[in-house]
C-alpha cells in the first residue's frame, strides 16, 4: 500500500510515526492472527498494515461459500441491517441512511503526481468536469484524518475476488479489505470471490482495495436504518501508479463495492492503457439472426439509460435470439488475428429497480427473485418488493412500506423507492445468459453502439463513416442526467463514452488510446460503430419510437450493415437506413419515420458548436487533432443541409 499503510513505527504521515496516530487497542484474537498468517506474503502484508492502522476487533478471510454468505446474512438480520423477503427464495432487503444512496462523484478522486495525468487542463476560467485530481500528499493527509482506528469494534473482512473468469488471461484479481458485511454479501454476487481466487493468485500482484464505513464501535449515535456511514467525510480515491483504491465513509454501491466502477473502470482503464486494451462502461450482447448466424455487440449508455433493458431484451422480430454476456462493463482486447475480444469482468447485475417490470424487462424480472439483495426499494406486506413501475403487477392492498420504512400508499406524491434503488442478482441465473459469458478468451465484438437519452434532434440510429468518426461519436455523447449520481433534474449533460464519471486518466489521452486501436486490427476486423437513440420525442411530447423489444429492429439493421448489406445512405451526421431498410413488419404502433430520422439543420448547428465548445474548454491542448478535424468535417456537412 502507499505510504500511509506502512508498518507502525515507520516515518510517514506528516513526518510522524503511524503508531503515534493510533489510540490504544486490544489486539485481534489468536485465531485471527493464525488466519492472517496463512495468507500469501503479499496479501498478508496488505492485511497486516491495515490491521495496524484501522484496528479491527477481528479478521475474517472470506472463502466465498454459501455457508459463509448465509452466516453473514443471519448476522446482518440480527443487527437490523437486512431483512429477509419470505415471498422469494433467499432474497433480502436493505435500507441505507438517506445520506448514502448514490455515487458521490464530487468526493471521488484520481491520485497522480502530475494533475495533467488525471485530468486535462481546462481553458482559463472554466471548471474542469472530467474528473477530480488529488496529489499523493493530499491523499496521505486525508487518510491520516480518517483511517487510524476506523474499524474499532468491527470485523475486517478479506475479500479475494476476480474481475472476469478465474484464470482467464483477460481477468484481473483484487483483494478488498472492508468492515462491511453488506459489502461482502454484495461482492459475492458481483464478482468471482473466494478460496479459488486466492489459490489462483498465489503470491502474485493484485489490485489493493481498502474500504471502511468510517464508524468505529461504539458509535456516538444510532445509525439511521442501522446503516453505518460517514457521509461528511466520505472519500473514494484511486492511485493508478500503485493499482490501489481507498474508500471511506460510504457503504453503498460503487462507493464500496470496489470491484465495480472503481476497479472495473477507473483503475481498469489505466491498466488497459498500459497493456493496450479497453476497459469500458458497456454491455455485451449476443445476437443470433433467423439464419442462425451469431454476432456480439458492445454498447455504451450512461447509467439508467437502458443498458440492462437492452442486455436482456426480448426481441419482437421473429427468428431473432438475444443472449446476455453482461449489462454494464466490458473489457476488450484485440487478439493475435486483430479480432476485438470482450469479457464481462462482473459476476452479477447491480441494476436500477424503478422502471423494471414485466412490460419493460421480463428477463430481469425472471432473474431477480432468488438469491438477490435489494437496496432502498419498498416492501410489501406479504414479504415482497415494490417500486415505481410495478403498479400493474403488485396488489397495493397488501400494504406497502417505503424505502424509509414508513407506510406508503399509491398516489401519496412521494416515491415508494429511491430513484437509484437497486437489485444485486447473480448473472448465472439470468434465463438468457450467453453460453460463452465465461469464455476465457472472450467473445468477438462485431459492432459498438453509443447512445443516450436525447429527446430532440438525434435520429434513432446512424453509423459512423469510419473508426475515427466512431471515436468522435463516443467523444460527443450527450444525455439526460440520471439518478445514479448526485445531479438533480433532467438536464442534457456531456457524457463522453458514458465514462465521464469513470475516467482513470486524462480524457484527451483516453481519446488518443481509442484512436490508436485502429492500428491493432484491420479494416475487415474493426467493429463498426453506431449511435442509437431510443428516446426521441415528438412535438406532442410522446416518444417517437416504441423501444424495448422493438429495438431488435435496429439491431437487425446494425447486423446487416456488419454483413456489408447496401441498406444505408449518407447523411450529414453519418450513415442512416435507406427508406424502407428498417424492418417494420408487424410493428403495432405507427411510427413517423420522417420525423424520427430528421436532421434539423439549426438543431445540429447548435449541437456541433456545443460539442466543440465542451471539448475545447474541457480538453484543451490535450484534444487529439483527429477529433478537431472530425468537428470541422461535421460542421461543414451540417452547413450543406
Buried (B, 14 or more C-beta within 10 A) or exposed (E): BBBBBBBBEEEBBEEEBBEEBBEEBEEBEEEBBEBBEEBBEBBBBBBBBBBBBBBBBBBBBBBBEEEBBEEBBEEBEEEEBBBBBEBBEBBBBBBBBBBBBBBBBEBBBBBBEEBBBBBBBBBEEBEBBBBBBBBBEEBBBBBBEBBBBBBBBBBBBBBBBBBBBBBBEBBBBBBBBBBBBBBBBBBBBBBBBBEBBBEBBEEEEBBBBBBBBBBBEEEEEEBBBBBBBBBEBBBBBBBBEBBBBBBBBBBBBBBBBBBBBBBBBBBBBBBBBEEEBBBBBBBBBBBBBEEEEBBBBBBBBBBBBBBBBBBBBBBBBEEBBBBBBBBBBBBBBBBEEBBBBBBBBBBBBBBBBBBBBBEBBBBBBBBBBEBBBBBBBBBBBEBBBBBBBBEEEBEBEEBBBBBBEEEBEEEEEEBBBBBBBBBBBBBEBBEBBBEBBBBBBBBBBBBBBBBBBBBEBBBBBBBBBBBBBBBBBBBBBBBBBBBBBBBEEEEBBBBBBBBBBBBBBBBBBBBBBBBEBBEBBEEEBBBBBBBBBBBBBEEEEEBBBBBBBBBBBBBBBBBBBBEEEEBBEEBBBBBBBEEEBBBEEEBEEEBEBEBBBBBBEEBBBEBBEBBBEBBBBBBBEBBBEBBBEBBEBBBEBBEEE
